[in-house]
Amino acid sequence: MAENRRFILQRRPSGTPAAEDFALVSEPLPELADGQFLIRNHYASLDPAMRGWMDDAPSYMPPIPLGTPVRASTVGEIVASKSAEFPVGAWVSGLNAIEEYSIGMAGGFSQIVDISIVPSPTNFLSVLGAVGMTAYFGYLEVCQPKPGDVVLVSGAAGAVGSLVGQIARIKGASKIIGIAGGPEKCARLIERYGYDAAIDYRGKSVDQLTAAIAAEAPDGVNAIFENVGGDILDAELNNLAMHARIGLCGLISEYNNPGEKTGARNIWQLIVKRATMQGLLVADYVPRFGEGITEMAGWLREGRLVFDEHVDEGIDNALPAFLRLFSGTNDGKMILKLS
Amino acid sequence: MAENRRFILQRRPSGTPAAEDFALVSEPLPELADGQFLIRNHYASLDPAMRGWMDDAPSYMPPIPLGTPVRASTVGEIVASKSAEFPVGAWVSGLNAIEEYSIGMAGGFSQIVDISIVPSPTNFLSVLGAVGMTAYFGYLEVCQPKPGDVVLVSGAAGAVGSLVGQIARIKGASKIIGIAGGPEKCARLIERYGYDAAIDYRGKSVDQLTAAIAAEAPDGVNAIFENVGGDILDAELNNLAMHARIGLCGLISEYNNPGEKTGARNIWQLIVKRATMQGLLVADYVPRFGEGITEMAGWLREGRLVFDEHVDEGIDNALPAFLRLFSGTNDGKMILKLS
């Protein structure tokens, strides 16, 4: 255990990340200082937001420094400790990095988790992790659901989107429409996640997407949970109901585009419909995670939430596993097994 | 008084409206039906929003039908009446059209106004009209001002923008920055409307505008009142403070652009700063206009609000007067004198 394999960012990607942007290095573990503990990372969460952290651009977090491991949420077990609060044998989850071992400290990003309440520790990276809390707080706080809402979710087969549709159902939406890429994902939206309708965006122009949404929501959409951006957002803006609320969670269609951003071309419709578009970031809700985990865990026990995890194995597969998020070849929350 | 000259939309403009899109016709006045009254329109309001009404596109109002006069707010005097509520001699303001005479009816768009409370009846088309109410309700309800806010207004020398800056001052903003075109307007922002800083957008790229705003608001902008869109909005999005509120009032930079819309390319910053962009339309606040007129009239009497009107004369000047709004050659609220 003297060596730690780490997935290092050695060059900032231009567009889609390439193998040359990263290096897998093996480094000796440093000695623990007082108050620190050593986490054996069993699983790392792979999320679209990580692509933004690789850029040298102002964002809600500083860029990942070159020469350091790629920032990621992990779940793992404490294997050595100089902190009384974080004893050996406890499991923790938090914002660490894609590396076999991370050093934590009290007051840092790691929280002890009770893995006995879930079937797998990976669940703390999915339904009870940042992904689940993004769906929960993003939908409830930013989309401001009202019973009877017609709800639209883009990236609906993704880790966040699949949960948003189910939370919308629990909160009384009258119709839940998902947008996803390809017939298999669209089928899964309806059969597995309980969406009422699924729209396959592939091969559709903005006008065609606009018409496809209008066919499902002839009176417009009351709440939108946006993960994708680009043409999909433009088509959504053409289908707003009066006073619609758009929660802007992500813009995955733009993350690997080094050129000019598309943004939202149809914001005129925000005026026409007196609608609101609001950015959301799960980090704002960290102080309320306990509340979210409790309610989501309850829904899980009651069988009202299903979710999927896609686990790829091995730190040497970090890049191809990460790129699944952009090719859409993952079937559920993307997780990398590190142990 | 048997003839009524009317400024008719005879073809939908492509891009900037041209003379061939309109016709000045003279038509006989119809007989009044019971409940109707005849308004001698003395003044018509010319507003950027009218450009949108000329298009055959879904919006918050139906398009102006071809062959009918161009819709506009007017102020005028009742010269004949078959309505007890709207007697001859009363002045009314409301949504009518660019024509010498309009027919009103009880329960329609016209409201009786007391012209004795203002220096000129035109004021009911400017500071106490839709323009003033847009500034008042848009800023207070959508921008949600807080004392100490750094406030940014685009189109700041315009009819709405010049009032927003002054209302922001009354409501305790710590710094009020205006964006306008050209050194004369920028000087007027500071000398006449009390802005703290003025940025001339002309000849500036998005990056240069971004830097110019950052120089005035190094900690970001808390509230934005947006009238312009395009590059200016993109630069503003690069300068948001956390939880910034953007009131989207207009996008004048796009109204005469028949091609693809620019929209807002930097909406990623809404996520980074958990900011809100909300469309606003003064029509939503009609039931509260009394409240707004009372407070604005009070500020006027106290000398806390100044405003400018630019009156062009004659219905045969309707088009060049309207086009001033887009060339920026008007000095204040654009009004056409019809009598």
Boltz contact constraints between the chains, C-beta under 6 A:
constraints:
  - contact:
      token1: [A, 59]
      token2: [B, 272]
      max_distance: 6.0
  - contact:
      token1: [A, 60]
      token2: [B, 272]
      max_distance: 6.0
  - contact:
      token1: [A, 248]
      token2: [B, 270]
      max_distance: 6.0
  - contact:
      token1: [A, 248]
      token2: [B, 271]
      max_distance: 6.0
  - contact:
      token1: [A, 251]
      token2: [B, 268]
      max_distance: 6.0
  - contact:
      token1: [A, 261]
      token2: [B, 265]
      max_distance: 6.0
  - contact:
      token1: [A, 263]
      token2: [B, 263]
      max_distance: 6.0
  - contact:
      token1: [A, 263]
      token2: [B, 264]
      max_distance: 6.0
  - contact:
      token1: [A, 263]
      token2: [B, 265]
      max_distance: 6.0
  - contact:
      token1: [A, 263]
      token2: [B, 267]
      max_distance: 6.0
  - contact:
      token1: [A, 264]
      token2: [B, 263]
      max_distance: 6.0
  - contact:
      token1: [A, 264]
      token2: [B, 264]
      max_distance: 6.0
  - contact:
      token1: [A, 264]
      token2: [B, 267]
      max_distance: 6.0
  - contact:
      token1: [A, 265]
      token2: [B, 261]
      max_distance: 6.0
  - contact:
      token1: [A, 265]
      token2: [B, 263]
      max_distance: 6.0
  - contact:
      token1: [A, 267]
      token2: [B, 263]
      max_distance: 6.0
  - contact:
      token1: [A, 267]
      token2: [B, 264]
      max_distance: 6.0
  - contact:
      token1: [A, 268]
      token2: [B, 251]
      max_distance: 6.0
  - contact:
      token1: [A, 270]
      token2: [B, 248]
      max_distance: 6.0
  - contact:
      token1: [A, 270]
      token2: [B, 279]
      max_distance: 6.0
  - contact:
      token1: [A, 271]
      token2: [B, 248]
      max_distance: 6.0
  - contact:
      token1: [A, 271]
      token2: [B, 279]
      max_distance: 6.0
  - contact:
      token1: [A, 272]
      token2: [B, 59]
      max_distance: 6.0
  - contact:
      token1: [A, 272]
      token2: [B, 60]
      max_distance: 6.0
  - contact:
      token1: [A, 274]
      token2: [B, 279]
      max_distance: 6.0
  - contact:
      token1: [A, 274]
      token2: [B, 281]
      max_distance: 6.0
  - contact:
      token1: [A, 275]
      token2: [B, 279]
      max_distance: 6.0
  - contact:
      token1: [A, 276]
      token2: [B, 278]
      max_distance: 6.0
  - contact:
      token1: [A, 277]
      token2: [B, 277]
      max_distance: 6.0
  - contact:
      token1: [A, 278]
      token2: [B, 276]
      max_distance: 6.0
  - contact:
      token1: [A, 279]
      token2: [B, 270]
      max_distance: 6.0
  - contact:
      token1: [A, 279]
      token2: [B, 271]
      max_distance: 6.0
  - contact:
      token1: [A, 279]
      token2: [B, 274]
      max_distance: 6.0
  - contact:
      token1: [A, 279]
      token2: [B, 275]
      max_distance: 6.0
  - contact:
      token1: [A, 281]
      token2: [B, 274]
      max_distance: 6.0
